[in-house]
Amino acid sequence: MTQGPNGHAESPDERSSAPAGDVYEWFQRGVQLLKDGSPAAAAAILARAADAEPESRSIREALARAQFNSRRYQDAADSFRWIVSANPTEDYAYFGLGMALWRTGDMEAAQEPLTIAVAMRPDLGDYVAALRQVKATLRARGA
């Protein structure tokens, strides 16, 4: 076994599964994969980057988008929730959290972060439209 970048022992399997390059290169590759329409591959490399740099909001946001686009909505909600708790002024994170919760089917939980996103950025039509749809669904359900 060799010592990994975090100072702990790393097995040969862990070394062979690590992407080449440094964390910034992983981030860049993950973002490019996301742009190229490979969200699952992007999520895998961005998760590795997030593990290496757990306090990076830019990595977490890219990871959350990759998780959302690969239909891992609960994982995306968890990632967006982390961003919101780290920086409560991130309107996009509230929007992403609301959208991810909506996709899990939890309309009641989706309403609050979408409401906050709209309050922060009432000029963004996507935010307003999402909140309207969630509210309409809740009204139709009698909630």
N, C-alpha and C positions, 0 to 999 in steps of 0.2 A: 504494500500500500504506500501511496505517496500522500503528502500533505496538500490539501486543496487551498484555494485562495482565502478561505475563511479560517485557516489554521487547523482544521480538523482532518482526520484521516479520510482519504478518498479511495474507494475501491477501483480496480481497473474498469469495472462496468460503468461507474459514475464518470470516469475520465472520458471513456469512449462516447458517452451520450451527451457530453457537454458540447455546445456549439463552439466552433472556432472563433477566436477574437475576444474582445473585451465587452463589457456590459454595454457601452455605447454602440458598438457594432451590432450587438444582439438587438438593441432597441431599433436601430436603423433598419435592420433586416426584417424585424417583426412589423414595423410600420409599412415597409415596402410590400411584404406579403399580404398585409391587410388591404393595401391599395390595389394589389394585383388580384384580389378576389380569393385569397386562401386564408380565411379567418381562423380555421382550426390550426394550421401550421403557425400562423402568427401568434395565436394564443399560447402555443407550446413554447416558443422561443421567448415571448414576452413574459411568461410565467417564470422562466429561468432568470430573466433580467430582474424581475420584481423580487425574486428570492435573494439575488445578489445585492440589490439596491432597494431595500424595503421602504425607504422613505421618499422615493422618487414619485412625485405626482404625475409627471409626464409619462413615465413607464406604466403606472397604474391606470391612467386614462386610456392609453393605447391597449392595454390588456383588457380593460373593461369593454372597449369597443369590439375587440376581437372575440371575446367571450359572447357578447351579445350577437354579433354577426354569425357565430357558429352555433347559435341557439342554445347556449349554455346560460340561460337567463338568470338562474339563481346565483351562479358564479359571478355574472356581470353585476347583479344587484349588490352582492357582497363587495365587489371591487369599487363600484360607484359609492357605496355607503362609506367605505374607507376614505375615499377622496373628500366626501362631504364632511366627515368628522375631522379630517386633517385641515380642511380649508372651507368653512361654511359659506364663503362668498363665491364658490364655483357654481354658477348657474347651470352650466352644461352637465355637471355631475348630478345635480338634482333632477334635471331632465332625463338623463340616462338611468338614474335610479328609478324614477317613475315609470319609464318605458319598460325597463326590465321587470319590475313588479307587475306591470300590466300584463306582460307576456307570460308570467307565471300564473296569471289568473286572479291575482290578488288586487282587485280594483280598489278596495277600500284603502289599502296601504299605498297604492300608486297615486291616489288623489293628493295626498299631502306634499310629496316632493314635486309633483307637477305644479301644484298651486304656488309653491315657493319659487320654482323656476319662472313661472309667468309673472309673479310679483317682481322678481329681479329684472326680467327682460320682457316686458309686455309687448315689445315691438317685434318679437320673433314669432312668426306665424306657426311654425312647427310646434312650439311650446303651447300656444293658445289652442291649436287644433287638437292636440293630444289631450289636454285638460278637458276640453269640451266633450270629446268622445268618452272619456272616462266618466265624466259627470252624467252624460246621457245614458250610459250603460247602467250606472248605479240607479238612476231614476227609473229606468225600465225594469230593473230588478226589484224596485221598491225599497231600496236600501237608503 
